[in-house]
Amino acid sequence: MNQFDLAEFEAQIHELLTAYQRLQSDYDTLKAAHEAEAQRNREIRERLSGVIERIRALEAEAGKV
């Protein structure tokens, strides 16, 4: 039968916890970047919508003349 090596098991657990913490940190960083990008996209859409409305108003005004 194989002998259970407690020190090796503890080392593996430590490695897994370290990897988990690194992945959690990476996830949090990516999530924050995604949220910032989504906010930026919303702002750009709003600005673009305003530009389109101004163009339509100018077109309507030009059509009246």
C-alpha positions as CSV (number, residue, x, y, z in Angstrom):
1,M,0.0,0.0,0.0
2,N,1.1,3.5,-0.7
3,Q,2.2,5.7,2.3
4,F,0.2,8.9,2.6
5,D,2.6,11.8,2.6
6,L,1.1,14.6,4.7
7,A,3.8,17.2,3.8
8,E,3.3,16.5,0.1
9,F,-0.5,16.8,0.5
10,E,-0.1,20.1,2.4
11,A,2.2,21.4,-0.4
12,Q,-0.4,20.5,-3.0
13,I,-3.1,22.3,-1.0
14,H,-0.9,25.4,-0.7
15,E,-0.3,25.4,-4.4
16,L,-4.0,25.1,-5.1
17,L,-4.9,27.9,-2.7
18,T,-2.2,30.1,-4.3
19,A,-3.6,29.4,-7.8
20,Y,-7.1,30.1,-6.6
21,Q,-6.1,33.4,-5.1
22,R,-4.3,34.4,-8.3
23,L,-7.3,33.4,-10.4
24,Q,-9.7,35.3,-8.1
25,S,-7.4,38.4,-8.4
26,D,-7.3,38.1,-12.2
27,Y,-11.1,37.7,-12.3
28,D,-11.7,40.8,-10.2
29,T,-9.3,42.8,-12.4
30,L,-11.1,41.6,-15.6
31,K,-14.5,42.2,-14.1
32,A,-13.5,45.8,-13.2
33,A,-12.1,46.4,-16.7
34,H,-15.3,45.0,-18.3
35,E,-17.5,47.2,-16.2
36,A,-15.4,50.3,-17.1
37,E,-15.6,49.3,-20.8
38,A,-19.4,48.8,-20.6
39,Q,-19.7,52.3,-19.0
40,R,-17.6,53.8,-21.7
41,N,-19.7,52.1,-24.4
42,R,-22.9,53.6,-22.8
43,E,-21.4,57.0,-22.8
44,I,-20.3,56.7,-26.4
45,R,-23.8,55.5,-27.4
46,E,-25.4,58.5,-25.7
47,R,-23.0,60.9,-27.4
48,L,-23.6,59.3,-30.8
49,S,-27.3,59.4,-30.3
50,G,-27.1,63.1,-29.6
51,V,-25.0,63.6,-32.8
52,I,-27.5,61.7,-34.8
53,E,-30.4,63.7,-33.4
54,R,-28.6,67.0,-34.3
55,I,-28.0,65.7,-37.8
56,R,-31.7,64.8,-38.2
57,A,-32.7,68.2,-36.9
58,L,-30.3,69.9,-39.4
59,E,-31.7,67.7,-42.2
60,A,-35.3,68.6,-41.2
61,E,-34.4,72.3,-41.1
62,A,-32.6,72.1,-44.5
63,G,-35.7,70.4,-45.9
64,K,-37.9,73.3,-44.8
65,V,-35.8,75.9,-46.6
